[in-house]
Amino acid sequence: MDIKQLDQNYSVTAQPAIADIEELASAGFRTIIASRPRNETEDQPDTDTLKSKAEQLGMTWYEIPVEPGKYGPEDIELLRTP
């Protein structure tokens, strides 16, 4: 998993797998913002399973799905202030 730290409070990575959720929790991450729309591709991990795993590990889960190139100011504000 390639995690890019944008600032002291915000990092990004590609779609995590279930095992990645454990790695994120172990690394000290406390919140996940899922921005990928559900069922975007057939190989996408089940969002509810990822959310459940994150919550079991004490993480907060936010789901703010946006389609590339199809998001507006309200979507950006949601991503900024969950």
C-alpha positions in Angstrom: 0.0 0.0 0.0 1.4 3.3 -1.1 0.4 6.0 1.4 1.1 9.6 0.5 1.1 12.1 3.4 -0.4 15.4 2.2 0.0 17.2 5.5 0.3 16.3 9.2 -3.4 15.3 9.4 -4.3 14.0 5.9 -2.9 11.1 3.8 -4.2 9.4 0.7 -3.9 5.9 -0.8 -5.6 3.7 -3.4 -8.5 1.5 -2.5 -7.5 -0.5 0.6 -8.0 -4.2 0.9 -9.3 -5.8 4.1 -5.7 -6.6 5.3 -4.7 -3.0 4.6 -7.3 -1.8 7.1 -5.4 -3.6 9.8 -2.2 -2.1 8.6 -3.7 1.4 8.6 -5.0 0.9 12.2 -1.6 -0.4 13.3 0.1 2.6 11.8 -2.0 4.9 13.9 -4.7 6.0 11.4 -7.9 6.8 13.2 -10.2 7.8 10.3 -10.9 6.5 6.8 -12.8 8.6 4.2 -14.0 6.3 1.4 -14.4 8.5 -1.7 -14.9 5.7 -4.2 -18.5 5.0 -5.4 -19.8 1.6 -4.4 -19.7 -1.1 -7.1 -17.6 1.0 -9.3 -15.8 -2.1 -10.6 -16.3 -5.8 -10.2 -13.1 -6.3 -8.3 -13.8 -3.6 -5.8 -13.7 -4.8 -2.2 -17.1 -4.8 -0.4 -17.5 -1.4 1.2 -19.6 -2.7 4.1 -16.9 -5.3 4.9 -14.2 -2.7 4.9 -16.3 -0.3 7.1 -17.0 -3.1 9.6 -13.4 -4.0 9.8 -12.3 -0.4 10.4 -15.0 0.1 13.1 -13.9 -3.2 14.8 -10.4 -1.7 15.0 -11.7 1.5 16.5 -11.5 3.6 13.4 -14.1 6.1 12.2 -15.4 5.5 8.7 -16.9 8.2 6.4 -18.3 7.5 3.0 -18.2 10.4 0.6 -18.4 8.8 -2.9 -17.3 11.1 -5.8 -16.9 10.2 -9.4 -13.7 11.4 -11.1 -14.4 14.7 -12.9 -18.0 14.8 -11.5 -17.7 16.5 -8.2 -18.6 20.0 -7.1 -17.8 22.4 -4.3 -20.2 20.6 -1.9 -18.2 17.4 -2.4 -15.0 19.1 -1.7 -16.3 20.7 1.4 -17.5 17.3 2.7 -14.0 15.9 2.1 -12.5 18.8 3.9 -14.7 18.6 7.1 -16.0 15.1 7.9 
